[in-house]
Amino acid sequence: MRWIGHAGLASGRPGGTPTRQTLADAERLHVDCIEIDVCCSSDGTLLLRHDPDLPSGRRVGSVSAEQARREDPDLLTADEAAEVLSTTPLVLVDLKHAADAHRVALWLAERRDPQRWAICTDDVDALKAARAHAPQIARWRTLPRVPPGRGERTRRIVACALRGMLPGRLAHLAGEVDAAALSVDRWAVTPRLCDAARRLGLPVAAWTVNTPSAARRMAACGVDFVTTDRVVEVRAAIASQDGAATARCDG
């Protein structure tokens, strides 16, 4: 099992805005990947923020970087985050708005270490734009797709409704964008889905897994990555389960 630090481990902060400190703390946990949420301001600056709405209710994309930082002084640019995350094995850029795909792809295309970067979104056109402008950057397709702004409850309903269909469609869904991996809502993860992905040679990352019980279920399904806000707690739960299983075998 490999571990992804969700949203720069900043979910408890206002707007889910990571700071240099939260990113550095995530690195010290020796996770396999750190996910960062990237928005583009009106002047083309890439900023890290999980919630695209600022405290005023304005969207990050509707204001300049300077204006956004007046409302959220802790906002980091993508360049600043890259400096902090210089030793992270993999940085997964979660595209918050499909309209920003071109700008984000051009930024990723400039990375001197493209093997350390990947982009994820549920928008097919955005991933195709990333493929066109930054072909060396791995594309992770987020599943299932949910219309923006629908909320957590709707997202969960869609994930549950589609989980029986997804295994049979994985080859098509991954092939549309030449996906290197799949980032799947945990409510849509099943053993069948993981088996189908394994036959295609595609790692599965389950998100967002924040309880030991959910982590154990994902492990039983056979996921390759767990995306979590609670790395220490969830990793310990899986480690204890593995230890108990080993003890039973040894016994």
C-alpha positions in Angstrom: 0.0 0.0 0.0 1.3 3.5 -0.9 0.2 6.8 0.6 -0.9 10.1 -0.9 -1.1 13.2 1.3 -4.4 14.8 0.4 -4.5 18.5 -0.4 -1.0 19.1 1.0 -2.4 17.9 4.3 -4.1 21.3 4.8 -7.8 20.1 4.9 -8.1 21.5 8.5 -7.0 25.0 7.4 -9.3 27.7 6.1 -10.0 27.0 2.4 -7.7 24.0 2.5 -4.8 26.3 1.8 -1.5 24.6 2.4 1.5 26.5 3.7 5.2 25.9 3.5 4.9 24.3 6.9 2.1 21.9 6.1 3.9 20.8 2.9 7.1 20.4 4.8 5.3 18.4 7.5 3.8 16.2 4.7 7.3 15.5 3.3 8.5 14.5 6.7 5.9 11.8 6.9 7.6 10.1 3.9 4.5 9.6 1.9 4.8 8.3 -1.6 2.9 11.2 -3.1 1.6 14.6 -2.1 -1.5 15.9 -3.8 -1.9 19.7 -4.3 -5.0 21.5 -5.6 -4.2 24.2 -8.1 -6.3 27.1 -9.2 -5.5 29.8 -11.7 -6.0 33.5 -10.8 -7.3 36.0 -13.4 -3.7 37.2 -14.1 -2.5 33.6 -14.8 -0.8 32.8 -11.5 -1.2 29.2 -10.3 -2.2 29.1 -6.7 -2.7 26.3 -4.2 -6.1 26.2 -2.6 -8.6 23.3 -2.1 -11.7 25.6 -2.0 -11.9 27.7 -5.1 -14.1 30.2 -3.3 -12.3 32.9 -1.3 -13.7 34.1 2.1 -15.5 37.0 0.2 -17.3 34.4 -1.9 -15.4 35.4 -5.0 -13.7 32.7 -7.0 -9.9 32.5 -7.2 -10.2 32.7 -10.9 -12.1 35.9 -10.9 -9.4 38.0 -9.1 -5.7 38.6 -9.4 -3.1 36.7 -7.3 -2.5 39.9 -5.3 -6.2 40.3 -4.6 -6.5 36.6 -3.7 -3.6 36.9 -1.2 -5.3 39.9 0.4 -8.1 37.6 1.4 -5.9 34.5 2.0 -2.3 35.7 2.9 -1.1 32.1 3.1 -1.7 31.3 -0.5 1.3 29.7 -2.2 2.1 29.8 -5.9 2.8 26.6 -7.7 6.4 27.7 -8.0 6.7 28.2 -4.2 5.2 24.8 -3.6 7.6 23.1 -6.0 10.5 24.6 -4.0 9.2 23.0 -0.8 8.3 19.7 -2.4 11.8 19.2 -3.9 12.3 15.7 -2.5 8.7 14.3 -2.7 8.8 11.2 -4.9 5.6 12.3 -6.7 3.5 15.4 -6.7 0.0 15.0 -8.0 -1.6 18.2 -9.3 -5.4 18.1 -8.8 -6.8 20.5 -11.4 -9.7 22.4 -9.7 -11.1 23.9 -12.9 -11.0 22.4 -16.4 -10.6 25.8 -17.9 -7.1 26.1 -16.3 -5.8 22.9 -18.0 -3.8 24.7 -20.6 -2.1 27.0 -18.2 -1.3 24.2 -15.7 -0.1 21.9 -18.5 2.3 24.6 -19.7 3.7 25.0 -16.2 4.1 21.3 -15.8 5.9 21.1 -19.2 8.6 23.3 -17.7 9.4 20.9 -14.9 13.0 19.6 -15.1 11.9 16.4 -13.3 8.7 15.4 -15.2 8.8 11.9 -13.7 8.0 13.4 -10.3 4.8 15.1 -11.5 1.3 14.0 -12.5 -2.0 15.7 -13.1 -5.5 14.5 -12.2 -9.0 15.6 -13.0 -12.3 14.0 -14.0 -12.5 16.2 -17.1 -11.6 14.4 -20.3 -10.9 17.5 -22.4 -8.6 18.9 -19.6 -6.6 15.7 -19.6 -6.3 15.7 -23.4 -5.0 19.3 -23.2 -2.5 18.1 -20.6 -1.4 15.3 -23.0 -1.0 17.8 -25.9 1.0 20.4 -24.0 2.8 18.3 -21.4 2.9 14.8 -22.9 5.7 13.7 -20.5 3.5 14.3 -17.4 1.5 11.3 -16.2 -2.2 11.7 -16.4 -4.4 10.2 -13.6 -8.1 10.0 -14.6 -10.4 10.8 -11.7 -13.5 8.6 -11.5 -16.4 8.9 -11.6 -17.1 12.3 -13.1 -19.4 14.5 -11.2 -20.6 17.9 -12.4 -18.9 20.7 -10.6 -20.6 22.3 -7.6 -22.9 19.3 -6.9 -21.7 18.7 -3.4 -20.5 15.8 -1.3 -23.9 14.0 -1.1 -24.4 14.0 -4.8 -20.9 12.9 -5.4 -21.3 9.9 -3.1 -24.7 9.0 -4.8 -23.1 9.1 -8.2 -20.1 7.0 -7.1 -22.4 4.4 -5.6 -24.7 4.3 -8.6 -21.8 3.8 -11.1 -19.6 1.4 -9.2 -21.1 -1.6 -10.8 -20.5 -0.2 -14.3 -17.0 1.2 -13.9 -15.0 -2.1 -14.1 -16.3 -2.9 -17.6 -15.6 0.6 -18.8 -12.1 1.1 -17.5 -10.3 0.3 -20.7 -12.3 2.9 -22.6 -12.1 5.5 -19.8 -8.3 5.1 -19.4 -7.7 4.9 -23.1 -9.4 8.2 -23.9 -6.6 10.1 -22.2 -3.8 7.5 -22.1 -4.1 7.4 -18.3 -1.2 6.2 -16.3 -3.3 5.6 -13.2 -6.9 6.0 -11.8 -7.9 8.1 -8.9 -11.2 6.7 -7.8 -13.8 7.9 -5.2 -13.7 5.4 -2.5 -17.4 4.9 -2.7 -16.9 3.5 -6.2 -14.0 1.2 -5.4 -14.7 -2.5 -5.5 -12.6 -5.6 -5.9 -13.8 -6.0 -9.5 -12.6 -2.5 -10.3 -9.2 -3.1 -8.8 -8.9 -6.5 -10.7 -9.9 -4.8 -13.9 -7.4 -2.0 -13.4 -4.6 -4.5 -12.6 -5.3 -6.4 -15.8 -4.8 -3.0 -17.6 -1.6 -2.3 -15.7 -3.2 0.8 -14.0 -2.6 1.6 -10.4 -5.7 2.6 -8.4 -5.7 5.4 -5.8 -8.7 5.6 -3.5 -9.8 9.0 -2.2 -10.4 10.4 0.3 -9.9 7.7 3.0 -9.8 9.2 6.5 -10.9 6.4 8.9 -9.2 3.1 9.7 -12.3 1.1 8.7 -12.4 2.8 5.3 -8.7 2.1 4.8 -9.1 -1.5 5.7 -11.9 -1.8 3.2 -9.8 -0.2 0.5 -6.9 -2.6 1.3 -9.3 -5.5 1.0 -10.4 -4.3 -2.4 -6.8 -4.2 -3.6 -6.1 -0.5 -4.2 -2.5 0.6 -4.7 -2.7 4.0 -3.2 -4.7 5.5 -0.4 -5.3 9.3 -0.5 -5.8 10.6 3.0 -5.7 13.7 5.3 -4.8 11.5 8.2 -1.6 9.7 7.1 -0.3 8.7 10.5 -3.6 7.3 11.8 -4.7 5.5 8.7 -1.2 4.1 7.9 -1.0 2.8 11.5 -4.4 1.0 11.1 -3.2 -0.8 8.0 0.2 -1.6 9.6 -1.6 -3.2 12.6 -3.8 -5.2 10.3 -0.8 -6.5 8.3 1.0 -7.3 11.6 -1.9 -9.2 12.9 -2.2 -11.2 9.6 1.5 -12.0 9.7 1.2 -13.2 13.3 -1.7 -15.5 12.4 0.3 -16.9 9.5 3.4 -17.4 11.7 1.2 -19.1 14.3 
